[in-house]
C-alpha cells in the first residue's frame, strides 16, 4: 500500500505531538503520560479535520488524516512515556 505524502505528514505531526506531550507529562510526573500523549495527538488530528471541514474552499476534510495523526501519536507516546 502506497502511503501518500499527506498521510506521512499527519503521521509525523502525530508522532511529534504524542512524544512531546507524553515526555512532558512523564517529566512532570503527571499520571498516565502515554494516554495523555495519544489523547493530545488524537485531539490535534480531530481539531485539524474539523478546521478543514469549516474551510472547504481551501481544505479537504478526511477522517483518515485524523486516524493517521492519532496513529503517529501512539508511537510517539510510547517513546515519550517509556523511553525518554
C-alpha positions in Angstrom: 0.0 0.0 0.0 1.4 3.4 -1.0 1.1 6.0 1.7 0.7 9.5 0.3 2.8 12.4 1.4 -0.2 14.0 3.2 -0.7 10.9 5.3 3.1 10.8 6.1 2.9 14.4 7.3 -0.1 13.5 9.5 1.9 10.5 10.9 4.9 12.8 11.6 2.8 15.5 13.3 1.0 13.0 15.4 4.3 11.4 16.4 5.8 14.7 17.4 2.7 15.8 19.4 2.4 12.4 21.1 6.1 12.2 22.0 6.3 15.8 23.4 3.1 15.5 25.4 4.0 12.2 26.9 7.6 13.2 27.7 6.4 16.4 29.4 3.7 14.5 31.3 6.3 11.9 32.4 8.8 14.6 33.3 6.3 16.4 35.5 5.0 13.2 37.0 1.6 13.6 35.5 -0.4 10.3 35.7 -0.8 8.2 32.5 1.7 10.0 30.3 1.1 7.5 27.4 -2.7 8.2 27.4 -2.1 11.9 27.6 0.3 11.7 24.6 -2.1 9.7 22.5 -5.0 11.9 23.5 -3.2 15.0 22.5 -2.3 13.7 19.1 -5.9 12.4 18.5 -7.3 15.8 19.7 -5.0 17.6 17.3 -6.0 15.3 14.4 -9.7 15.8 15.1 -9.3 19.5 15.5 -7.4 19.8 12.2 -10.1 17.9 10.3 -12.8 20.0 12.0 -11.0 23.1 10.8 -10.7 21.6 7.3 -14.4 20.9 7.3 -15.1 24.6 8.2 -13.0 25.8 5.2 -14.0 23.6 2.3 -12.9 26.2 -0.2 -9.2 25.6 0.7 -9.1 22.3 2.6 -10.5 18.8 2.3 -11.8 17.0 5.3 -10.6 13.4 5.5 -11.2 11.1 8.5 -8.2 9.0 7.6 -6.0 12.1 8.2 -7.2 12.2 11.8 -6.6 8.4 12.1 -3.0 8.8 10.8 -2.4 11.6 13.2 -3.6 9.6 16.1 -1.6 6.5 14.9 1.6 8.6 14.9 0.7 9.8 18.3 0.6 6.2 19.6 4.2 5.6 18.5 5.4 8.9 19.7 3.7 8.5 23.1 5.4 5.1 23.6 8.8 6.8 23.1 7.9 9.9 25.2 6.4 7.9 28.1 8.7 4.9 28.3 12.0 5.7 26.5 12.8 9.3 27.1 
